[in-house]
Protein backbone atom coordinates (compact mmCIF):
# COMPACT_ATOMS: atom_id res chain seq x y z
CA UNK A 1 0.00 0.00 0.00
CA UNK A 2 1.30 3.44 -0.95
CA UNK A 3 0.80 6.59 1.07
CA UNK A 4 1.94 10.06 -0.06
CA UNK A 5 2.52 12.95 2.35
CA UNK A 6 2.22 16.39 0.75
CA UNK A 7 4.07 19.38 2.21
CA UNK A 8 2.61 22.73 1.19
CA UNK A 9 0.10 25.39 2.06
CA UNK A 10 -3.44 24.02 1.81
CA UNK A 11 -7.06 25.01 1.48
CA UNK A 12 -8.90 26.92 2.88
CA UNK A 13 -5.87 29.24 2.63
CA UNK A 14 -6.39 31.54 -0.35
CA UNK A 15 -3.25 31.05 -2.39
CA UNK A 16 -2.40 29.35 -5.65
CA UNK A 17 -0.08 26.79 -4.07
CA UNK A 18 -2.76 25.68 -1.60
CA UNK A 19 -5.26 25.19 -4.43
CA UNK A 20 -2.67 23.38 -6.55
CA UNK A 21 -1.84 20.93 -3.76
CA UNK A 22 -5.52 20.32 -3.03
CA UNK A 23 -6.12 19.32 -6.65
CA UNK A 24 -2.93 17.28 -6.89
CA UNK A 25 -3.88 15.28 -3.82
CA UNK A 26 -7.44 14.75 -5.08
CA UNK A 27 -6.50 13.63 -8.58
CA UNK A 28 -3.62 11.42 -7.48
CA UNK A 29 -6.15 9.72 -5.21
CA UNK A 30 -8.66 9.54 -8.08
CA UNK A 31 -6.10 7.68 -10.18
CA UNK A 32 -7.11 4.69 -8.00
CA UNK A 33 -3.62 3.33 -7.56
CA UNK A 34 -4.09 3.09 -3.77
CA UNK A 35 -6.70 3.67 -1.07
CA UNK A 36 -4.75 5.09 1.84
CA UNK A 37 -5.59 8.50 3.30
CA UNK A 38 -2.79 10.82 2.19
CA UNK A 39 -1.72 13.34 4.85
CA UNK A 40 -0.81 16.96 4.19
CA UNK A 41 1.90 18.75 6.15
CA UNK A 42 0.23 22.15 6.15
CA UNK A 43 2.45 25.22 6.45
CA UNK A 44 0.70 27.70 8.74
CA UNK A 45 1.12 31.26 10.00
CA UNK A 46 -0.48 30.55 13.36
CA UNK A 47 -3.84 29.75 11.73
CA UNK A 48 -3.92 26.06 12.68
CA UNK A 49 -7.53 26.37 13.85
CA UNK A 50 -8.63 26.73 10.20
CA UNK A 51 -7.86 23.06 9.68
CA UNK A 52 -10.17 21.76 12.42
CA UNK A 53 -9.87 18.16 13.54
CA UNK A 54 -9.01 16.57 10.21
CA UNK A 55 -6.52 13.87 11.20
CA UNK A 56 -5.00 13.86 7.70
CA UNK A 57 -3.89 17.50 8.02
CA UNK A 58 -0.65 17.94 10.00
CA UNK A 59 -0.07 21.67 10.73
CA UNK A 60 3.52 22.93 10.81
CA UNK A 61 4.12 26.45 12.12
CA UNK A 62 6.16 28.25 9.48
CA UNK A 63 8.40 30.16 11.88
CA UNK A 64 8.96 27.37 14.43
CA UNK A 65 12.32 25.98 13.34
CA UNK A 66 12.33 23.03 15.75
CA UNK A 67 8.98 21.90 14.35
CA UNK A 68 10.55 21.04 10.99
CA UNK A 69 12.81 18.32 12.41
CA UNK A 70 9.98 17.06 14.59
CA UNK A 71 7.67 16.81 11.58
CA UNK A 72 10.28 14.86 9.61
CA UNK A 73 10.57 12.45 12.53
CA UNK A 74 6.78 12.06 12.56
CA UNK A 75 6.83 11.23 8.86
CA UNK A 76 9.71 8.78 9.36
CA UNK A 77 7.72 6.93 12.04
CA UNK A 78 4.54 6.84 9.94
CA UNK A 79 3.35 4.61 7.13
CA UNK A 80 4.12 7.29 4.54
CA UNK A 81 5.82 5.84 1.45
CA UNK A 82 6.78 9.05 -0.41
CA UNK A 83 6.88 12.77 0.45
CA UNK A 84 5.74 15.30 -2.16
CA UNK A 85 7.33 18.64 -1.26
CA UNK A 86 5.73 21.62 -3.02
CA UNK A 87 8.53 24.14 -2.88
CA UNK A 88 8.12 27.89 -3.01
CA UNK A 89 10.68 29.91 -1.05
CA UNK A 90 8.15 32.15 0.69
CA UNK A 91 6.01 29.50 2.37
CA UNK A 92 8.76 28.31 4.73
CA UNK A 93 10.39 30.07 7.67
CA UNK A 94 13.90 31.50 7.84
CA UNK A 95 15.75 33.58 5.28
CA UNK A 96 14.51 32.53 1.82
CA UNK A 97 12.68 29.62 3.46
CA UNK A 98 15.84 27.99 4.79
CA UNK A 99 14.05 26.15 7.64
CA UNK A 100 12.74 23.56 5.18
CA UNK A 101 16.31 22.24 4.99
CA UNK A 102 15.97 20.97 8.56
CA UNK A 103 13.00 18.86 7.43
CA UNK A 104 14.77 17.55 4.33
CA UNK A 105 17.94 16.66 6.22
CA UNK A 106 16.02 14.71 8.87
CA UNK A 107 13.72 12.93 6.42
CA UNK A 108 14.30 9.21 5.85
CA UNK A 109 11.60 8.66 3.24
CA UNK A 110 11.86 9.07 -0.56
CA UNK A 111 11.40 12.73 -1.49
CA UNK A 112 9.81 14.16 -4.65
CA UNK A 113 10.21 17.95 -4.82
CA UNK A 114 8.13 20.11 -7.15
CA UNK A 115 9.93 23.41 -7.72
CA UNK A 116 7.42 26.17 -8.38
CA UNK A 117 10.26 28.68 -8.77
CA UNK A 118 13.52 27.99 -10.60
CA UNK A 119 15.94 30.79 -11.48
CA UNK A 120 17.99 30.82 -14.67
CA UNK A 121 20.89 32.31 -12.67
CA UNK A 122 20.12 31.82 -8.97
CA UNK A 123 21.66 34.18 -6.43
CA UNK A 124 22.31 33.65 -2.74
CA UNK A 125 20.67 32.78 -0.43
CA UNK A 126 18.28 31.09 -2.86
CA UNK A 127 21.04 29.28 -4.71
CA UNK A 128 22.47 27.23 -1.84
CA UNK A 129 19.02 26.39 -0.45
CA UNK A 130 17.66 25.15 -3.76
CA UNK A 131 20.86 23.27 -4.53
CA UNK A 132 20.66 21.28 -1.30
CA UNK A 133 16.97 20.49 -1.75
CA UNK A 134 17.63 19.37 -5.33
CA UNK A 135 20.56 17.19 -4.31
CA UNK A 136 18.68 15.59 -1.43
CA UNK A 137 15.52 14.91 -3.47
CA UNK A 138 15.06 11.51 -5.09
CA UNK A 139 13.13 13.06 -7.97
CA UNK A 140 12.39 16.64 -9.00
CA UNK A 141 9.24 17.81 -10.81
CA UNK A 142 9.15 21.02 -12.88
CA UNK A 143 6.32 22.56 -14.91
CA UNK A 144 8.52 24.31 -17.45
CA UNK A 145 10.90 22.44 -19.75
CA UNK A 146 13.38 25.29 -19.51
CA UNK A 147 13.71 24.60 -15.79
CA UNK A 148 15.34 21.25 -16.59
CA UNK A 149 18.26 23.08 -18.20
CA UNK A 150 18.41 25.67 -15.43
CA UNK A 151 18.76 22.97 -12.75
CA UNK A 152 21.36 21.10 -14.78
CA UNK A 153 23.44 24.20 -15.49
CA UNK A 154 23.17 25.75 -12.02
CA UNK A 155 23.51 22.65 -9.82
CA UNK A 156 24.66 19.80 -12.05
CA UNK A 157 21.41 17.89 -11.50
CA UNK A 158 21.19 15.04 -14.05
CA UNK A 159 18.23 15.22 -16.44
CA UNK A 160 17.24 11.66 -15.50
CA UNK A 161 16.40 12.91 -12.02
CA UNK A 162 14.01 15.61 -13.30
CA UNK A 163 10.46 15.01 -14.52
CA UNK A 164 8.55 17.58 -16.57
CA UNK A 165 4.86 17.40 -15.62
CA UNK A 166 2.67 20.35 -16.70
CA UNK A 167 0.68 22.52 -14.31
CA UNK A 168 -2.72 20.91 -13.83
CA UNK A 169 -5.92 22.62 -14.98
CA UNK A 170 -9.67 22.02 -14.86
CA UNK A 171 -11.32 20.18 -17.74
CA UNK A 172 -13.16 22.66 -20.02
CA UNK A 173 -16.93 22.65 -20.36
CA UNK A 174 -17.60 24.82 -23.44
CA UNK A 175 -21.34 24.18 -23.28
CA UNK A 176 -21.65 26.53 -20.31
CA UNK A 177 -19.93 29.43 -22.11
CA UNK A 178 -22.97 31.24 -23.52
CA UNK A 179 -25.00 30.88 -20.33
CA UNK A 180 -22.16 32.35 -18.28
CA UNK A 181 -21.69 35.20 -20.76
CA UNK A 182 -25.37 36.03 -20.49
CA UNK A 183 -25.24 36.01 -16.70
CA UNK A 184 -22.16 38.27 -16.65
CA UNK A 185 -23.73 40.63 -19.21
CA UNK A 186 -20.88 39.85 -21.61
CA UNK A 187 -22.96 38.36 -24.43
CA UNK A 188 -22.67 41.43 -26.70
CA UNK A 189 -19.06 42.24 -25.78
CA UNK A 190 -15.58 41.13 -26.81
CA UNK A 191 -13.97 40.43 -23.45
CA UNK A 192 -10.25 40.61 -22.65
CA UNK A 193 -9.43 39.32 -19.19
CA UNK A 194 -6.68 39.36 -16.57
CA UNK A 195 -6.92 37.53 -13.25
CA UNK A 196 -4.87 37.53 -10.07
CA UNK A 197 -4.26 39.26 -6.77
CA UNK A 198 -3.71 42.87 -7.78
CA UNK A 199 -0.16 44.14 -7.29
CA UNK A 200 2.46 46.15 -9.11
CA UNK A 201 4.59 44.30 -11.62
CA UNK A 202 1.73 42.52 -13.42
CA UNK A 203 1.86 44.85 -16.43
CA UNK A 204 -1.76 46.02 -16.32
CA UNK A 205 -0.68 49.52 -17.26
CA UNK A 206 0.48 48.17 -20.64
CA UNK A 207 -3.02 46.94 -21.49
CA UNK A 208 -4.61 50.19 -20.32
CA UNK A 209 -2.24 52.11 -22.61
CA UNK A 210 -3.03 49.80 -25.53
CA UNK A 211 -6.82 49.89 -25.15
CA UNK A 212 -7.59 53.39 -26.53
CA UNK A 213 -6.34 52.28 -29.97
CA UNK A 214 -7.91 48.84 -29.72
CA UNK A 215 -11.39 50.14 -28.87
CA UNK A 216 -11.39 52.28 -32.01
CA UNK A 217 -11.35 49.02 -33.98
CA UNK A 218 -13.49 47.03 -31.52
CA UNK A 219 -16.05 49.41 -29.97
CA UNK A 220 -17.65 46.68 -27.82
CA UNK A 221 -14.32 45.68 -26.22
CA UNK A 222 -14.40 45.15 -22.44
CA UNK A 223 -11.29 44.56 -20.33
CA UNK A 224 -12.12 42.64 -17.13
CA UNK A 225 -9.53 42.92 -14.37
CA UNK A 226 -10.59 40.16 -11.98
CA UNK A 227 -9.29 39.80 -8.42
CA UNK A 228 -8.89 41.63 -5.14
CA UNK A 229 -5.81 43.55 -4.11
CA UNK A 230 -3.02 41.32 -2.78
CA UNK A 231 -3.31 41.23 1.04
CA UNK A 232 0.36 42.16 1.54
CA UNK A 233 0.02 45.09 -0.86
CA UNK A 234 -3.10 46.23 0.96
CA UNK A 235 -1.26 46.14 4.30
CA UNK A 236 1.60 48.18 2.87
CA UNK A 237 -0.18 50.81 0.79
CA UNK A 238 -3.92 50.23 0.99
CA UNK A 239 -5.62 50.62 -2.40
CA UNK A 240 -3.11 53.15 -3.77
CA UNK A 241 -2.22 50.96 -6.77
CA UNK A 242 -5.83 50.25 -7.71
CA UNK A 243 -6.55 53.98 -7.48
CA UNK A 244 -3.61 54.67 -9.82
CA UNK A 245 -5.07 52.24 -12.34
CA UNK A 246 -8.50 53.83 -12.04
CA UNK A 247 -6.94 57.25 -12.69
CA UNK A 248 -5.25 55.83 -15.81
CA UNK A 249 -8.62 54.45 -16.92
CA UNK A 250 -10.19 57.90 -16.52
CA UNK A 251 -7.30 59.64 -18.24
CA UNK A 252 -7.59 57.31 -21.25
CA UNK A 253 -11.40 57.64 -21.24
CA UNK A 254 -11.88 53.92 -20.82
CA UNK A 255 -14.63 53.95 -18.18
CA UNK A 256 -17.02 52.11 -20.52
CA UNK A 257 -14.38 49.59 -21.55
CA UNK A 258 -12.85 48.44 -18.25
CA UNK A 259 -14.47 46.65 -15.34
CA UNK A 260 -12.54 45.90 -12.13
CA UNK A 261 -14.03 42.97 -10.23
CA UNK A 262 -12.55 43.77 -6.84
CA UNK A 263 -13.25 40.73 -4.68
CA UNK A 264 -11.99 37.25 -3.88
CA UNK A 265 -12.86 34.84 -6.69
CA UNK A 266 -12.85 31.14 -5.87
CA UNK A 267 -11.76 28.56 -8.40
CA UNK A 268 -15.23 27.58 -9.62
CA UNK A 269 -16.03 31.21 -10.40
CA UNK A 270 -12.60 31.76 -11.97
CA UNK A 271 -13.24 28.87 -14.36
CA UNK A 272 -16.53 30.52 -15.34
CA UNK A 273 -14.86 33.88 -15.97
CA UNK A 274 -12.16 32.24 -18.09
CA UNK A 275 -14.66 30.16 -20.03
CA UNK A 276 -16.68 33.28 -20.79
CA UNK A 277 -13.83 35.56 -21.91
CA UNK A 278 -12.69 35.91 -25.54
CA UNK A 279 -9.01 36.59 -24.87
CA UNK A 280 -6.82 36.11 -21.81
CA UNK A 281 -3.70 38.26 -21.35
CA UNK A 282 -0.62 38.05 -19.11
CA UNK A 283 1.39 41.22 -19.89
CA UNK A 284 4.03 40.58 -17.22
CA UNK A 285 7.19 42.72 -17.46
CA UNK A 286 9.45 40.21 -15.64
CA UNK A 287 10.90 37.64 -18.04
CA UNK A 288 12.12 35.00 -15.55
CA UNK A 289 8.72 33.85 -14.28
CA UNK A 290 8.93 30.06 -14.48
CA UNK A 291 5.24 29.22 -13.89
CA UNK A 292 1.90 30.99 -14.10
CA UNK A 293 -1.15 29.22 -12.77
CA UNK A 294 -3.50 31.70 -14.43
CA UNK A 295 -1.94 31.30 -17.88
CA UNK A 296 -1.98 27.53 -17.38
CA UNK A 297 -5.69 27.63 -16.54
CA UNK A 298 -6.52 29.79 -19.57
CA UNK A 299 -4.65 27.42 -21.90
CA UNK A 300 -6.08 24.35 -20.20
CA UNK A 301 -9.57 25.74 -20.76
CA UNK A 302 -8.81 26.39 -24.42
CA UNK A 303 -8.98 30.18 -24.38
CA UNK A 304 -6.98 32.29 -26.86
CA UNK A 305 -4.15 34.10 -25.06
CA UNK A 306 -1.66 36.90 -25.55
CA UNK A 307 1.39 37.24 -23.35
CA UNK A 308 4.75 38.84 -22.92
CA UNK A 309 7.53 36.32 -23.65
CA UNK A 310 8.44 35.42 -20.07
CA UNK A 311 9.93 31.99 -19.47
CA UNK A 312 6.73 30.05 -18.75
CA UNK A 313 4.82 31.63 -21.62
CA UNK A 314 7.62 30.82 -24.07
CA UNK A 315 7.66 27.21 -22.97
CA UNK A 316 3.88 26.71 -22.84
CA UNK A 317 3.22 28.53 -26.13
CA UNK A 318 6.14 27.08 -28.05
CA UNK A 319 5.34 27.27 -31.77
CA UNK A 320 2.80 30.09 -31.17
CA UNK A 321 5.28 32.95 -31.41
CA UNK A 322 2.75 35.45 -32.74
CA UNK A 323 0.94 35.26 -29.39
CA UNK A 324 4.04 36.55 -27.59
CA UNK A 325 4.49 40.33 -27.65
CA UNK A 326 7.28 42.22 -25.85
CA UNK A 327 6.49 44.39 -22.88
CA UNK A 328 6.55 48.14 -23.49
CA UNK A 329 5.05 48.02 -27.01
CA UNK A 330 1.42 49.14 -26.52
CA UNK A 331 0.88 49.75 -30.24
CA UNK A 332 1.68 46.12 -31.07
CA UNK A 333 -0.53 44.95 -28.23
CA UNK A 334 -3.39 47.14 -29.46
CA UNK A 335 -3.05 45.82 -32.99
CA UNK A 336 -2.96 42.16 -31.92
CA UNK A 337 -5.84 42.48 -29.46
CA UNK A 338 -7.99 44.16 -32.10
CA UNK A 339 -7.12 41.63 -34.82
CA UNK A 340 -8.05 38.67 -32.61
CA UNK A 341 -11.30 40.23 -31.40
CA UNK A 342 -12.40 41.41 -34.86
CA UNK A 343 -11.87 38.12 -36.65
CA UNK A 344 -14.08 35.36 -35.23
CA UNK A 345 -12.62 32.78 -37.60
CA UNK A 346 -9.03 33.59 -36.56
CA UNK A 347 -9.99 33.46 -32.91
CA UNK A 348 -11.67 30.06 -33.36
CA UNK A 349 -8.51 28.77 -35.03
CA UNK A 350 -6.49 29.85 -32.02
CA UNK A 351 -9.05 28.31 -29.68
CA UNK A 352 -8.50 24.97 -31.42
CA UNK A 353 -4.69 25.30 -31.33
CA UNK A 354 -4.62 26.35 -27.68
CA UNK A 355 -7.10 23.62 -26.85
CA UNK A 356 -4.71 21.02 -28.23
CA UNK A 357 -1.90 22.41 -26.06
CA UNK A 358 -4.16 22.46 -23.02
CA UNK A 359 -5.48 18.94 -23.50
CA UNK A 360 -2.34 17.49 -21.90
CA UNK A 361 -2.76 19.67 -18.81
CA UNK A 362 -6.11 18.54 -17.43
CA UNK A 363 -6.03 17.45 -13.81
CA UNK A 364 -7.13 13.81 -14.31
CA UNK A 365 -4.13 13.25 -16.60
CA UNK A 366 -1.72 15.12 -14.32
CA UNK A 367 -2.98 13.11 -11.36
CA UNK A 368 -2.25 9.86 -13.19
CA UNK A 369 1.26 10.97 -14.14
CA UNK A 370 2.11 12.04 -10.60
CA UNK A 371 0.55 8.90 -9.12
CA UNK A 372 2.67 6.79 -11.45
CA UNK A 373 5.82 8.69 -10.40
CA UNK A 374 5.03 8.24 -6.70
CA UNK A 375 4.23 4.55 -7.16
CA UNK A 376 7.46 3.93 -9.08
CA UNK A 377 9.56 5.64 -6.43
CA UNK A 378 7.77 3.77 -3.66
CA UNK A 379 8.45 0.43 -5.36
CA UNK A 380 12.10 1.35 -5.81
CA UNK A 381 12.24 2.26 -2.15
CA UNK A 382 10.80 -1.10 -1.14
CA UNK A 383 13.04 -3.16 -3.42
CA UNK A 384 16.38 -1.35 -3.57
CA UNK A 385 16.50 0.97 -0.55
CA UNK A 386 17.41 -1.73 1.93
CA UNK A 387 16.99 -0.95 5.60
CA UNK A 388 20.06 -0.11 7.66
CA UNK A 389 19.10 0.31 11.31
CA UNK A 390 15.67 1.51 10.21
CA UNK A 391 16.99 4.04 7.64
CA UNK A 392 16.29 3.65 3.89
CA UNK A 393 19.42 3.82 1.72
CA UNK A 394 17.68 6.65 -0.16
CA UNK A 395 17.97 8.74 2.97
CA UNK A 396 21.56 7.85 3.80
CA UNK A 397 22.82 10.05 0.99
CA UNK A 398 21.03 13.06 2.38
Secondary structure, 3 states (H helix, E strand, C coil): CCCEEEEECCCCCCCHHHHHHHHHHHHHHHCCCCCCCCCEEEEECCCHHHHCCCCCEEEEECCCHHHHHHHHHHHHCCCCCEEEEEECHHHCCCHHHCCHHHHHHHCCCEEEEEECCCCCCCCCCHHHHHHHHHHHCCEEEECCHHHHHHHHHHHCCCHHHEEECCCCECCCCHHHHHHHHHHCCCCCCEEEEEECCECCCCCHHHHHHHHHHHHHHCCCEEEEEECCECHHHHHHHCCHHHHHHHHHHHHCCCCCCEEEECCCCCHHHHHHHHHHCCEEEECCCCCCCCCCHHHHHHHHCCCCEEECCCHHHHHHCCCCHHHECCCCCHHHHHHHHHHHHHCHHHHHHHHHHHHHHHCCCEHHHHHHHHHHHHHHHHHHHHHHCCEECCEEHHHHCC
